[in-house]
């Protein structure tokens, strides 16, 4: 990746706090994985058609 390790760690922390990934610390390493149920829920949310904006009269 073309970003620094602290940046990746920060974003993984944000995803973990949002409930999209799980994590487990093993010594100095932290292992992350996608939570399928959370990803499915997010996918459903993102597929919802947008309501067209109304134009002012």
CHARMM internal coordinates of N, CA and C (Angstrom, degrees):
IC EDIT
DIST 1 N 1 CA 1.4528
DIST 1 CA 1 C 1.5198
ANGL 1 N 1 CA 1 C 109.03
DIST 1 C 2 N 1.3012
ANGL 1 CA 1 C 2 N 115.25
DIHE 1 N 1 CA 1 C 2 N 151.69
DIST 2 N 2 CA 1.4609
ANGL 1 C 2 N 2 CA 120.42
DIHE 1 CA 1 C 2 N 2 CA -177.98
DIST 2 CA 2 C 1.5314
ANGL 2 N 2 CA 2 C 110.72
DIHE 1 C 2 N 2 CA 2 C -96.07
DIST 2 C 3 N 1.3330
ANGL 2 CA 2 C 3 N 116.77
DIHE 2 N 2 CA 2 C 3 N 36.96
DIST 3 N 3 CA 1.4639
ANGL 2 C 3 N 3 CA 122.41
DIHE 2 CA 2 C 3 N 3 CA 175.22
DIST 3 CA 3 C 1.5259
ANGL 3 N 3 CA 3 C 107.91
DIHE 2 C 3 N 3 CA 3 C -134.47
DIST 3 C 4 N 1.3141
ANGL 3 CA 3 C 4 N 115.74
DIHE 3 N 3 CA 3 C 4 N 162.18
DIST 4 N 4 CA 1.4563
ANGL 3 C 4 N 4 CA 119.83
DIHE 3 CA 3 C 4 N 4 CA -177.03
DIST 4 CA 4 C 1.5273
ANGL 4 N 4 CA 4 C 112.23
DIHE 3 C 4 N 4 CA 4 C -76.15
DIST 4 C 5 N 1.3168
ANGL 4 CA 4 C 5 N 116.34
DIHE 4 N 4 CA 4 C 5 N 160.27
DIST 5 N 5 CA 1.4619
ANGL 4 C 5 N 5 CA 122.03
DIHE 4 CA 4 C 5 N 5 CA 179.39
DIST 5 CA 5 C 1.5284
ANGL 5 N 5 CA 5 C 111.60
DIHE 4 C 5 N 5 CA 5 C -59.39
DIST 5 C 6 N 1.3598
ANGL 5 CA 5 C 6 N 119.08
DIHE 5 N 5 CA 5 C 6 N -43.09
DIST 6 N 6 CA 1.4641
ANGL 5 C 6 N 6 CA 117.71
DIHE 5 CA 5 C 6 N 6 CA 177.85
DIST 6 CA 6 C 1.5347
ANGL 6 N 6 CA 6 C 113.24
DIHE 5 C 6 N 6 CA 6 C -60.90
DIST 6 C 7 N 1.3213
ANGL 6 CA 6 C 7 N 117.15
DIHE 6 N 6 CA 6 C 7 N -33.00
DIST 7 N 7 CA 1.4675
ANGL 6 C 7 N 7 CA 120.82
DIHE 6 CA 6 C 7 N 7 CA 178.29
DIST 7 CA 7 C 1.5242
ANGL 7 N 7 CA 7 C 110.38
DIHE 6 C 7 N 7 CA 7 C -66.68
DIST 7 C 8 N 1.3237
ANGL 7 CA 7 C 8 N 116.73
DIHE 7 N 7 CA 7 C 8 N -43.92
DIST 8 N 8 CA 1.4643
ANGL 7 C 8 N 8 CA 120.60
DIHE 7 CA 7 C 8 N 8 CA 177.98
DIST 8 CA 8 C 1.5257
ANGL 8 N 8 CA 8 C 109.96
DIHE 7 C 8 N 8 CA 8 C -62.89
DIST 8 C 9 N 1.3337
ANGL 8 CA 8 C 9 N 116.92
DIHE 8 N 8 CA 8 C 9 N -44.54
DIST 9 N 9 CA 1.4631
ANGL 8 C 9 N 9 CA 120.69
DIHE 8 CA 8 C 9 N 9 CA 178.94
DIST 9 CA 9 C 1.5205
ANGL 9 N 9 CA 9 C 111.54
DIHE 8 C 9 N 9 CA 9 C -59.98
DIST 9 C 10 N 1.3207
ANGL 9 CA 9 C 10 N 116.76
DIHE 9 N 9 CA 9 C 10 N -41.08
DIST 10 N 10 CA 1.4682
ANGL 9 C 10 N 10 CA 120.87
DIHE 9 CA 9 C 10 N 10 CA 179.07
DIST 10 CA 10 C 1.5277
ANGL 10 N 10 CA 10 C 110.72
DIHE 9 C 10 N 10 CA 10 C -61.90
DIST 10 C 11 N 1.3298
ANGL 10 CA 10 C 11 N 116.33
DIHE 10 N 10 CA 10 C 11 N -46.65
DIST 11 N 11 CA 1.4593
ANGL 10 C 11 N 11 CA 119.55
DIHE 10 CA 10 C 11 N 11 CA -178.03
DIST 11 CA 11 C 1.5300
ANGL 11 N 11 CA 11 C 111.88
DIHE 10 C 11 N 11 CA 11 C -67.46
DIST 11 C 12 N 1.3303
ANGL 11 CA 11 C 12 N 117.18
DIHE 11 N 11 CA 11 C 12 N -36.74
DIST 12 N 12 CA 1.4686
ANGL 11 C 12 N 12 CA 119.65
DIHE 11 CA 11 C 12 N 12 CA 175.58
DIST 12 CA 12 C 1.5267
ANGL 12 N 12 CA 12 C 110.38
DIHE 11 C 12 N 12 CA 12 C -64.52
DIST 12 C 13 N 1.3251
ANGL 12 CA 12 C 13 N 116.91
DIHE 12 N 12 CA 12 C 13 N -36.97
DIST 13 N 13 CA 1.4694
ANGL 12 C 13 N 13 CA 120.62
DIHE 12 CA 12 C 13 N 13 CA 177.02
DIST 13 CA 13 C 1.5281
ANGL 13 N 13 CA 13 C 110.22
DIHE 12 C 13 N 13 CA 13 C -63.31
DIST 13 C 14 N 1.3211
ANGL 13 CA 13 C 14 N 117.04
DIHE 13 N 13 CA 13 C 14 N -42.96
DIST 14 N 14 CA 1.4637
ANGL 13 C 14 N 14 CA 121.31
DIHE 13 CA 13 C 14 N 14 CA 178.91
DIST 14 CA 14 C 1.5259
ANGL 14 N 14 CA 14 C 110.30
DIHE 13 C 14 N 14 CA 14 C -62.57
DIST 14 C 15 N 1.3307
ANGL 14 CA 14 C 15 N 117.10
DIHE 14 N 14 CA 14 C 15 N -44.12
DIST 15 N 15 CA 1.4631
ANGL 14 C 15 N 15 CA 120.67
DIHE 14 CA 14 C 15 N 15 CA 178.19
DIST 15 CA 15 C 1.5247
ANGL 15 N 15 CA 15 C 111.32
DIHE 14 C 15 N 15 CA 15 C -63.62
DIST 15 C 16 N 1.3358
ANGL 15 CA 15 C 16 N 116.81
DIHE 15 N 15 CA 15 C 16 N -38.19
DIST 16 N 16 CA 1.4736
ANGL 15 C 16 N 16 CA 120.75
DIHE 15 CA 15 C 16 N 16 CA 178.07
DIST 16 CA 16 C 1.5183
ANGL 16 N 16 CA 16 C 110.38
DIHE 15 C 16 N 16 CA 16 C -65.53
DIST 16 C 17 N 1.3387
ANGL 16 CA 16 C 17 N 116.98
DIHE 16 N 16 CA 16 C 17 N -45.42
DIST 17 N 17 CA 1.4616
ANGL 16 C 17 N 17 CA 120.85
DIHE 16 CA 16 C 17 N 17 CA 179.30
DIST 17 CA 17 C 1.5220
ANGL 17 N 17 CA 17 C 111.89
DIHE 16 C 17 N 17 CA 17 C -64.11
DIST 17 C 18 N 1.3372
ANGL 17 CA 17 C 18 N 117.04
DIHE 17 N 17 CA 17 C 18 N -28.89
DIST 18 N 18 CA 1.4608
ANGL 17 C 18 N 18 CA 121.64
DIHE 17 CA 17 C 18 N 18 CA 178.16
DIST 18 CA 18 C 1.5271
ANGL 18 N 18 CA 18 C 111.63
DIHE 17 C 18 N 18 CA 18 C -80.12
DIST 18 C 19 N 1.3260
ANGL 18 CA 18 C 19 N 116.75
DIHE 18 N 18 CA 18 C 19 N -8.45
DIST 19 N 19 CA 1.4560
ANGL 18 C 19 N 19 CA 120.40
DIHE 18 CA 18 C 19 N 19 CA 178.40
DIST 19 CA 19 C 1.5222
ANGL 19 N 19 CA 19 C 114.60
DIHE 18 C 19 N 19 CA 19 C 83.44
DIST 19 C 20 N 1.3394
ANGL 19 CA 19 C 20 N 117.25
DIHE 19 N 19 CA 19 C 20 N 16.72
DIST 20 N 20 CA 1.4605
ANGL 19 C 20 N 20 CA 120.35
DIHE 19 CA 19 C 20 N 20 CA -178.71
DIST 20 CA 20 C 1.5267
ANGL 20 N 20 CA 20 C 112.89
DIHE 19 C 20 N 20 CA 20 C -91.77
DIST 20 C 21 N 1.3290
ANGL 20 CA 20 C 21 N 117.28
DIHE 20 N 20 CA 20 C 21 N -23.17
DIST 21 N 21 CA 1.4556
ANGL 20 C 21 N 21 CA 121.16
DIHE 20 CA 20 C 21 N 21 CA 178.06
DIST 21 CA 21 C 1.5212
ANGL 21 N 21 CA 21 C 109.29
DIHE 20 C 21 N 21 CA 21 C -132.72
DIST 21 C 22 N 1.3119
ANGL 21 CA 21 C 22 N 115.14
DIHE 21 N 21 CA 21 C 22 N 152.98
DIST 22 N 22 CA 1.4526
ANGL 21 C 22 N 22 CA 121.69
DIHE 21 CA 21 C 22 N 22 CA 173.78
DIST 22 CA 22 C 1.5123
ANGL 22 N 22 CA 22 C 108.35
DIHE 21 C 22 N 22 CA 22 C -103.61
DIST 22 C 23 N 1.3234
ANGL 22 CA 22 C 23 N 117.00
DIHE 22 N 22 CA 22 C 23 N 164.44
DIST 23 N 23 CA 1.4572
ANGL 22 C 23 N 23 CA 119.79
DIHE 22 CA 22 C 23 N 23 CA 179.24
DIST 23 CA 23 C 1.5178
ANGL 23 N 23 CA 23 C 110.18
DIHE 22 C 23 N 23 CA 23 C -149.64
DIST 23 C 24 N 1.3216
ANGL 23 CA 23 C 24 N 113.74
DIHE 23 N 23 CA 23 C 24 N 158.26
DIST 24 N 24 CA 1.4590
ANGL 23 C 24 N 24 CA 120.78
DIHE 23 CA 23 C 24 N 24 CA 177.02
DIST 24 CA 24 C 1.5234
ANGL 24 N 24 CA 24 C 107.90
DIHE 23 C 24 N 24 CA 24 C -147.75
DIST 24 C 25 N 1.3211
ANGL 24 CA 24 C 25 N 116.20
DIHE 24 N 24 CA 24 C 25 N 128.89
DIST 25 N 25 CA 1.4603
ANGL 24 C 25 N 25 CA 120.48
DIHE 24 CA 24 C 25 N 25 CA 177.72
DIST 25 CA 25 C 1.5204
ANGL 25 N 25 CA 25 C 108.78
DIHE 24 C 25 N 25 CA 25 C -88.89
DIST 25 C 26 N 1.3283
ANGL 25 CA 25 C 26 N 115.08
DIHE 25 N 25 CA 25 C 26 N 131.08
DIST 26 N 26 CA 1.4695
ANGL 25 C 26 N 26 CA 122.28
DIHE 25 CA 25 C 26 N 26 CA 175.10
DIST 26 CA 26 C 1.5175
ANGL 26 N 26 CA 26 C 106.70
DIHE 25 C 26 N 26 CA 26 C -129.11
DIST 26 C 27 N 1.3320
ANGL 26 CA 26 C 27 N 115.54
DIHE 26 N 26 CA 26 C 27 N 96.83
DIST 27 N 27 CA 1.4617
ANGL 26 C 27 N 27 CA 119.86
DIHE 26 CA 26 C 27 N 27 CA -175.59
DIST 27 CA 27 C 1.5121
ANGL 27 N 27 CA 27 C 109.89
DIHE 26 C 27 N 27 CA 27 C 68.79
DIST 27 C 28 N 1.3229
ANGL 27 CA 27 C 28 N 116.91
DIHE 27 N 27 CA 27 C 28 N -124.40
DIST 28 N 28 CA 1.4643
ANGL 27 C 28 N 28 CA 120.22
DIHE 27 CA 27 C 28 N 28 CA 179.58
DIST 28 CA 28 C 1.5246
ANGL 28 N 28 CA 28 C 112.24
DIHE 27 C 28 N 28 CA 28 C -91.97
DIST 28 C 29 N 1.3241
ANGL 28 CA 28 C 29 N 117.69
DIHE 28 N 28 CA 28 C 29 N -4.67
DIST 29 N 29 CA 1.4599
ANGL 28 C 29 N 29 CA 122.21
DIHE 28 CA 28 C 29 N 29 CA -178.82
DIST 29 CA 29 C 1.5257
ANGL 29 N 29 CA 29 C 110.18
DIHE 28 C 29 N 29 CA 29 C -97.66
DIST 29 C 30 N 1.3195
ANGL 29 CA 29 C 30 N 115.49
DIHE 29 N 29 CA 29 C 30 N 147.74
DIST 30 N 30 CA 1.4631
ANGL 29 C 30 N 30 CA 121.08
DIHE 29 CA 29 C 30 N 30 CA 172.94
DIST 30 CA 30 C 1.5211
ANGL 30 N 30 CA 30 C 106.45
DIHE 29 C 30 N 30 CA 30 C -121.38
DIST 30 C 31 N 1.3206
ANGL 30 CA 30 C 31 N 116.06
DIHE 30 N 30 CA 30 C 31 N 127.62
DIST 31 N 31 CA 1.4635
ANGL 30 C 31 N 31 CA 122.58
DIHE 30 CA 30 C 31 N 31 CA 179.51
DIST 31 CA 31 C 1.5245
ANGL 31 N 31 CA 31 C 108.58
DIHE 30 C 31 N 31 CA 31 C -103.31
DIST 31 C 32 N 1.3291
ANGL 31 CA 31 C 32 N 115.91
DIHE 31 N 31 CA 31 C 32 N 133.89
DIST 32 N 32 CA 1.4646
ANGL 31 C 32 N 32 CA 122.34
DIHE 31 CA 31 C 32 N 32 CA -178.43
DIST 32 CA 32 C 1.5144
ANGL 32 N 32 CA 32 C 109.67
DIHE 31 C 32 N 32 CA 32 C -118.09
DIST 32 C 33 N 1.3279
ANGL 32 CA 32 C 33 N 116.25
DIHE 32 N 32 CA 32 C 33 N 150.93
DIST 33 N 33 CA 1.4590
ANGL 32 C 33 N 33 CA 121.89
DIHE 32 CA 32 C 33 N 33 CA 174.45
DIST 33 CA 33 C 1.5227
ANGL 33 N 33 CA 33 C 108.66
DIHE 32 C 33 N 33 CA 33 C -148.83
DIST 33 C 34 N 1.3231
ANGL 33 CA 33 C 34 N 114.94
DIHE 33 N 33 CA 33 C 34 N 153.48
DIST 34 N 34 CA 1.4680
ANGL 33 C 34 N 34 CA 121.24
DIHE 33 CA 33 C 34 N 34 CA 178.61
DIST 34 CA 34 C 1.5251
ANGL 34 N 34 CA 34 C 108.83
DIHE 33 C 34 N 34 CA 34 C -74.98
DIST 34 C 35 N 1.3208
ANGL 34 CA 34 C 35 N 117.01
DIHE 34 N 34 CA 34 C 35 N 140.05
DIST 35 N 35 CA 1.4571
ANGL 34 C 35 N 35 CA 122.31
DIHE 34 CA 34 C 35 N 35 CA 174.47
DIST 35 CA 35 C 1.5358
ANGL 35 N 35 CA 35 C 107.05
DIHE 34 C 35 N 35 CA 35 C -93.79
DIST 35 C 36 N 1.3406
ANGL 35 CA 35 C 36 N 117.66
DIHE 35 N 35 CA 35 C 36 N 106.29
DIST 36 N 36 CA 1.4661
ANGL 35 C 36 N 36 CA 121.11
DIHE 35 CA 35 C 36 N 36 CA -173.02
DIST 36 CA 36 C 1.5293
ANGL 36 N 36 CA 36 C 114.41
DIHE 35 C 36 N 36 CA 36 C -54.74
DIST 36 C 37 N 1.3266
ANGL 36 CA 36 C 37 N 118.12
DIHE 36 N 36 CA 36 C 37 N -40.32
DIST 37 N 37 CA 1.4708
ANGL 36 C 37 N 37 CA 119.96
DIHE 36 CA 36 C 37 N 37 CA -178.79
DIST 37 CA 37 C 1.5277
ANGL 37 N 37 CA 37 C 110.57
DIHE 36 C 37 N 37 CA 37 C -64.46
DIST 37 C 38 N 1.3270
ANGL 37 CA 37 C 38 N 116.88
DIHE 37 N 37 CA 37 C 38 N -41.13
DIST 38 N 38 CA 1.4622
ANGL 37 C 38 N 38 CA 120.36
DIHE 37 CA 37 C 38 N 38 CA 179.53
DIST 38 CA 38 C 1.5207
ANGL 38 N 38 CA 38 C 110.67
DIHE 37 C 38 N 38 CA 38 C -67.38
DIST 38 C 39 N 1.3276
ANGL 38 CA 38 C 39 N 116.74
DIHE 38 N 38 CA 38 C 39 N -38.76
DIST 39 N 39 CA 1.4589
ANGL 38 C 39 N 39 CA 120.64
DIHE 38 CA 38 C 39 N 39 CA 178.67
DIST 39 CA 39 C 1.5227
ANGL 39 N 39 CA 39 C 110.91
DIHE 38 C 39 N 39 CA 39 C -66.21
DIST 39 C 40 N 1.3151
ANGL 39 CA 39 C 40 N 117.83
DIHE 39 N 39 CA 39 C 40 N -39.24
DIST 40 N 40 CA 1.4641
ANGL 39 C 40 N 40 CA 121.74
DIHE 39 CA 39 C 40 N 40 CA 177.69
DIST 40 CA 40 C 1.5309
ANGL 40 N 40 CA 40 C 110.24
DIHE 39 C 40 N 40 CA 40 C -64.26
DIST 40 C 41 N 1.3178
ANGL 40 CA 40 C 41 N 116.26
DIHE 40 N 40 CA 40 C 41 N -42.27
DIST 41 N 41 CA 1.4669
ANGL 40 C 41 N 41 CA 120.57
DIHE 40 CA 40 C 41 N 41 CA 179.05
DIST 41 CA 41 C 1.5346
ANGL 41 N 41 CA 41 C 110.82
DIHE 40 C 41 N 41 CA 41 C -62.95
DIST 41 C 42 N 1.3328
ANGL 41 CA 41 C 42 N 116.31
DIHE 41 N 41 CA 41 C 42 N -43.38
DIST 42 N 42 CA 1.4588
ANGL 41 C 42 N 42 CA 121.07
DIHE 41 CA 41 C 42 N 42 CA 178.41
DIST 42 CA 42 C 1.5242
ANGL 42 N 42 CA 42 C 110.43
DIHE 41 C 42 N 42 CA 42 C -64.35
DIST 42 C 43 N 1.3119
ANGL 42 CA 42 C 43 N 116.87
DIHE 42 N 42 CA 42 C 43 N -41.04
DIST 43 N 43 CA 1.4612
ANGL 42 C 43 N 43 CA 121.42
DIHE 42 CA 42 C 43 N 43 CA 179.03
DIST 43 CA 43 C 1.5274
ANGL 43 N 43 CA 43 C 110.97
DIHE 42 C 43 N 43 CA 43 C -60.77
DIST 43 C 44 N 1.3287
ANGL 43 CA 43 C 44 N 116.16
DIHE 43 N 43 CA 43 C 44 N -43.20
DIST 44 N 44 CA 1.4627
ANGL 43 C 44 N 44 CA 120.71
DIHE 43 CA 43 C 44 N 44 CA 177.75
DIST 44 CA 44 C 1.5245
ANGL 44 N 44 CA 44 C 110.68
DIHE 43 C 44 N 44 CA 44 C -61.77
DIST 44 C 45 N 1.3108
ANGL 44 CA 44 C 45 N 116.33
DIHE 44 N 44 CA 44 C 45 N -43.34
DIST 45 N 45 CA 1.4634
ANGL 44 C 45 N 45 CA 121.02
DIHE 44 CA 44 C 45 N 45 CA 179.65
DIST 45 CA 45 C 1.5245
ANGL 45 N 45 CA 45 C 111.22
DIHE 44 C 45 N 45 CA 45 C -62.00
DIST 45 C 46 N 1.3263
ANGL 45 CA 45 C 46 N 116.61
DIHE 45 N 45 CA 45 C 46 N -42.33
DIST 46 N 46 CA 1.4657
ANGL 45 C 46 N 46 CA 120.48
DIHE 45 CA 45 C 46 N 46 CA -177.53
DIST 46 CA 46 C 1.5168
ANGL 46 N 46 CA 46 C 112.83
DIHE 45 C 46 N 46 CA 46 C -73.36
DIST 46 C 47 N 1.3340
ANGL 46 CA 46 C 47 N 118.06
DIHE 46 N 46 CA 46 C 47 N -19.52
DIST 47 N 47 CA 1.4599
ANGL 46 C 47 N 47 CA 121.24
DIHE 46 CA 46 C 47 N 47 CA 179.84
DIST 47 CA 47 C 1.5238
ANGL 47 N 47 CA 47 C 112.71
DIHE 46 C 47 N 47 CA 47 C -88.01
DIST 47 C 48 N 1.3200
ANGL 47 CA 47 C 48 N 117.07
DIHE 47 N 47 CA 47 C 48 N -5.72
DIST 48 N 48 CA 1.4574
ANGL 47 C 48 N 48 CA 120.43
DIHE 47 CA 47 C 48 N 48 CA -179.95
DIST 48 CA 48 C 1.5255
ANGL 48 N 48 CA 48 C 109.24
DIHE 47 C 48 N 48 CA 48 C -66.30
DIST 48 C 49 N 1.3252
ANGL 48 CA 48 C 49 N 117.71
DIHE 48 N 48 CA 48 C 49 N 126.18
DIST 49 N 49 CA 1.4663
ANGL 48 C 49 N 49 CA 119.39
DIHE 48 CA 48 C 49 N 49 CA -179.69
DIST 49 CA 49 C 1.5315
ANGL 49 N 49 CA 49 C 110.87
DIHE 48 C 49 N 49 CA 49 C -64.55
DIST 49 C 50 N 1.3039
ANGL 49 CA 49 C 50 N 114.51
DIHE 49 N 49 CA 49 C 50 N 140.41
DIST 50 N 50 CA 1.4603
ANGL 49 C 50 N 50 CA 120.20
DIHE 49 CA 49 C 50 N 50 CA 179.31
DIST 50 CA 50 C 1.5231
ANGL 50 N 50 CA 50 C 109.66
DIHE 49 C 50 N 50 CA 50 C -74.63
DIST 50 C 51 N 1.3140
ANGL 50 CA 50 C 51 N 115.76
DIHE 50 N 50 CA 50 C 51 N 146.27
DIST 51 N 51 CA 1.4609
ANGL 50 C 51 N 51 CA 121.67
DIHE 50 CA 50 C 51 N 51 CA 175.98
DIST 51 CA 51 C 1.5297
ANGL 51 N 51 CA 51 C 107.16
DIHE 50 C 51 N 51 CA 51 C -80.16
DIST 51 C 52 N 1.3326
ANGL 51 CA 51 C 52 N 118.25
DIHE 51 N 51 CA 51 C 52 N 127.06
DIST 52 N 52 CA 1.4545
ANGL 51 C 52 N 52 CA 119.68
DIHE 51 CA 51 C 52 N 52 CA -179.78
DIST 52 CA 52 C 1.5304
ANGL 52 N 52 CA 52 C 111.91
DIHE 51 C 52 N 52 CA 52 C -61.35
DIST 52 C 53 N 1.3032
ANGL 52 CA 52 C 53 N 115.90
DIHE 52 N 52 CA 52 C 53 N 139.01
DIST 53 N 53 CA 1.4703
ANGL 52 C 53 N 53 CA 120.53
DIHE 52 CA 52 C 53 N 53 CA 178.32
DIST 53 CA 53 C 1.5220
ANGL 53 N 53 CA 53 C 109.45
DIHE 52 C 53 N 53 CA 53 C -70.25
DIST 53 C 54 N 1.3027
ANGL 53 CA 53 C 54 N 116.00
DIHE 53 N 53 CA 53 C 54 N 141.56
DIST 54 N 54 CA 1.4657
ANGL 53 C 54 N 54 CA 120.04
DIHE 53 CA 53 C 54 N 54 CA 177.67
DIST 54 CA 54 C 1.5251
ANGL 54 N 54 CA 54 C 108.31
DIHE 53 C 54 N 54 CA 54 C -86.72
DIST 54 C 55 N 1.3201
ANGL 54 CA 54 C 55 N 115.22
DIHE 54 N 54 CA 54 C 55 N 139.53
DIST 55 N 55 CA 1.4527
ANGL 54 C 55 N 55 CA 119.67
DIHE 54 CA 54 C 55 N 55 CA 178.17
DIST 55 CA 55 C 1.5204
ANGL 55 N 55 CA 55 C 109.08
DIHE 54 C 55 N 55 CA 55 C -85.27
DIST 55 C 56 N 1.3192
ANGL 55 CA 55 C 56 N 117.20
DIHE 55 N 55 CA 55 C 56 N 141.92
DIST 56 N 56 CA 1.4691
ANGL 55 C 56 N 56 CA 120.29
DIHE 55 CA 55 C 56 N 56 CA 179.12
DIST 56 CA 56 C 1.5244
ANGL 56 N 56 CA 56 C 111.25
DIHE 55 C 56 N 56 CA 56 C -62.55
DIST 56 C 57 N 1.3083
ANGL 56 CA 56 C 57 N 116.16
DIHE 56 N 56 CA 56 C 57 N 145.46
DIST 57 N 57 CA 1.4655
ANGL 56 C 57 N 57 CA 120.89
DIHE 56 CA 56 C 57 N 57 CA -178.75
DIST 57 CA 57 C 1.5058
ANGL 57 N 57 CA 57 C 112.01
DIHE 56 C 57 N 57 CA 57 C -80.97
END
COOR INIT
IC SEED 1 N 1 CA 1 C
IC BUILD
